[in-house]
């Protein structure tokens, strides 16, 4: 079952006109299928074309980046997935809140696709779940995004902003159970 959520900005996007983001998540076997749809005046949003051969890269959150955080319900450890509009990606595992960050090496690739039309941009990704996660009955999930603008600024979007600052790692933002 696919669920759709509206992402809300921590601070409104500062460049151009109105922008909106809807995000979807579905669990299909050993995979989370993520979808992000941007609508509105996207002229100021930095959205590169999909690369011919996307690679695993660090620091993707420094530019436009679609993110998903997930955890086994009731456990302290969690994972973070970052996906750029170019299809570059990474997946990290954490032992606790912002602690023990390491690349999740069990995941070797992500299947990423995107398309663009007038006033709309869509990105979908199939995220393979490592064995321990794939076997979990319930996952807590947080969907979020960073939008970089053409002037070098960023806005931070999530289903919930439970802290007094943008903090996608905060468990209060993991509001979906799959």
MODA-V538740 format. One record per residue. N is the residue number from 0. RES is the residue in three letters. OMEGA is omega as a letter, one per 20 degrees, with the letter a starting at -180 (none if undefined). BURIAL is I if it has 24 or more other ideal C-beta (glycine too) atoms within 12 Angstrom, else O. D_CENTER is the distance of its C-alpha to the mean C-alpha in Angstrom with 2 decimals. Layout:
N_RES_OMEGA_BURIAL_D_CENTER + N_RES_OMEGA_BURIAL_D_CENTER
//
This chain:
0_UNK_r_O_18.72 + 1_UNK_r_O_15.75 + 2_UNK_a_O_14.77 + 3_UNK_a_O_13.59 + 4_UNK_r_I_12.42 + 5_UNK_r_O_12.97 + 6_UNK_a_I_10.70 + 7_UNK_r_I_13.25 + 8_UNK_r_I_13.74 + 9_UNK_r_I_15.20 + 10_UNK_a_O_17.67 + 11_UNK_r_O_18.20 + 12_UNK_a_I_17.25 + 13_UNK_a_O_20.49 + 14_UNK_r_O_21.27 + 15_UNK_a_O_22.56 + 16_UNK_a_O_22.58 + 17_UNK_r_O_20.49 + 18_UNK_r_I_16.86 + 19_UNK_r_I_14.92 + 20_UNK_r_I_11.47 + 21_UNK_a_I_11.40 + 22_UNK_r_I_8.76 + 23_UNK_r_I_10.24 + 24_UNK_r_I_10.31 + 25_UNK_r_I_13.45 + 26_UNK_a_I_14.99 + 27_UNK_a_O_17.43 + 28_UNK_a_O_19.57 + 29_UNK_a_O_17.96 + 30_UNK_r_I_14.65 + 31_UNK_r_I_11.54 + 32_UNK_a_I_11.13 + 33_UNK_r_I_7.96 + 34_UNK_r_I_8.86 + 35_UNK_r_I_8.18 + 36_UNK_r_I_11.58 + 37_UNK_r_I_12.79 + 38_UNK_r_O_16.46 + 39_UNK_a_I_19.34 + 40_UNK_a_O_20.71 + 41_UNK_a_I_18.23 + 42_UNK_a_O_20.96 + 43_UNK_a_I_19.89 + 44_UNK_r_I_16.16 + 45_UNK_a_I_15.74 + 46_UNK_r_I_14.58 + 47_UNK_r_O_16.14 + 48_UNK_r_O_17.38 + 49_UNK_r_I_16.15 + 50_UNK_r_O_18.06 + 51_UNK_a_O_20.85 + 52_UNK_r_O_19.86 + 53_UNK_a_I_16.27 + 54_UNK_r_O_16.41 + 55_UNK_a_I_14.79 + 56_UNK_r_O_14.52 + 57_UNK_r_O_14.14 + 58_UNK_a_O_13.31 + 59_UNK_a_I_10.68 + 60_UNK_r_I_9.57 + 61_UNK_r_O_13.12 + 62_UNK_r_I_12.44 + 63_UNK_a_I_10.18 + 64_UNK_r_I_6.73 + 65_UNK_a_I_3.48 + 66_UNK_r_I_1.49 + 67_UNK_r_I_3.67 + 68_UNK_r_I_7.16 + 69_UNK_a_I_10.24 + 70_UNK_r_I_13.95 + 71_UNK_a_I_17.26 + 72_UNK_r_O_18.77 + 73_UNK_r_O_21.36 + 74_UNK_a_O_20.46 + 75_UNK_a_O_19.61 + 76_UNK_r_I_17.62 + 77_UNK_a_I_13.87 + 78_UNK_r_I_11.18 + 79_UNK_r_I_8.02 + 80_UNK_r_I_6.15 + 81_UNK_r_I_5.60 + 82_UNK_r_I_6.50 + 83_UNK_r_I_9.02 + 84_UNK_r_I_10.98 + 85_UNK_a_I_13.70 + 86_UNK_r_I_12.01 + 87_UNK_a_I_12.27 + 88_UNK_r_I_10.08 + 89_UNK_r_I_10.58 + 90_UNK_a_I_10.48 + 91_UNK_r_I_12.26 + 92_UNK_r_I_14.45 + 93_UNK_r_I_15.90 + 94_UNK_a_O_19.30 + 95_UNK_a_O_18.96 + 96_UNK_r_O_17.41 + 97_UNK_a_O_16.53 + 98_UNK_r_O_19.27 + 99_UNK_a_O_19.93 + 100_UNK_r_O_16.88 + 101_UNK_r_O_17.42 + 102_UNK_r_O_15.95 + 103_UNK_a_I_15.66 + 104_UNK_r_O_18.39 + 105_UNK_r_O_18.83 + 106_UNK_a_I_16.00 + 107_UNK_a_O_17.51 + 108_UNK_r_O_15.42 + 109_UNK_r_I_12.61 + 110_UNK_a_O_13.84 + 111_UNK_r_I_12.16 + 112_UNK_r_O_13.94 + 113_UNK_r_I_13.98 + 114_UNK_a_O_16.76 + 115_UNK_r_O_18.06 + 116_UNK_r_O_20.86 + 117_UNK_r_O_22.70 + 118_UNK_a_O_20.47 + 119_UNK_r_O_17.50 + 120_UNK_r_I_14.65 + 121_UNK_r_I_12.73 + 122_UNK_r_I_10.25 + 123_UNK_a_I_10.25 + 124_UNK_r_I_9.57 + 125_UNK_a_I_11.70 + 126_UNK_r_I_10.77 + 127_UNK_r_I_14.18 + 128_UNK_r_I_14.75 + 129_UNK_a_I_17.34 + 130_UNK_a_O_20.68 + 131_UNK_r_O_20.63 + 132_UNK_a_I_17.38 + 133_UNK_a_O_18.51 + 134_UNK_a_O_21.73 + 135_UNK_a_I_20.37 + 136_UNK_a_O_21.45 + 137_UNK_r_O_18.86 + 138_UNK_r_I_15.30 + 139_UNK_a_I_13.85 + 140_UNK_r_I_10.19 + 141_UNK_r_I_8.06 + 142_UNK_a_I_5.36 + 143_UNK_a_I_4.85 + 144_UNK_r_I_5.40 + 145_UNK_r_I_8.36 + 146_UNK_r_I_11.09 + 147_UNK_r_I_13.98 + 148_UNK_a_I_17.32 + 149_UNK_r_O_20.38 + 150_UNK_r_O_22.20 + 151_UNK_r_O_19.94 + 152_UNK_r_O_18.37 + 153_UNK_r_I_14.80 + 154_UNK_a_I_13.60 + 155_UNK_a_I_10.99 + 156_UNK_r_I_9.60 + 157_UNK_r_I_8.99 + 158_UNK_r_I_10.91 + 159_UNK_r_I_13.34 + 160_UNK_a_I_14.49 + 161_UNK_a_O_17.05 + 162_UNK_r_O_18.11 + 163_UNK_r_O_20.21 + 164_UNK_r_O_17.65 + 165_UNK_a_I_13.89 + 166_UNK_a_O_12.88 + 167_UNK_a_I_9.51 + 168_UNK_a_I_11.62 + 169_UNK_a_I_14.19 + 170_UNK_r_I_14.86 + 171_UNK_r_O_15.93 + 172_UNK_r_I_12.37 + 173_UNK_a_I_11.94 + 174_UNK_a_I_13.79 + 175_UNK_r_I_13.43 + 176_UNK_a_O_15.75 + 177_UNK_none_I_15.78
//
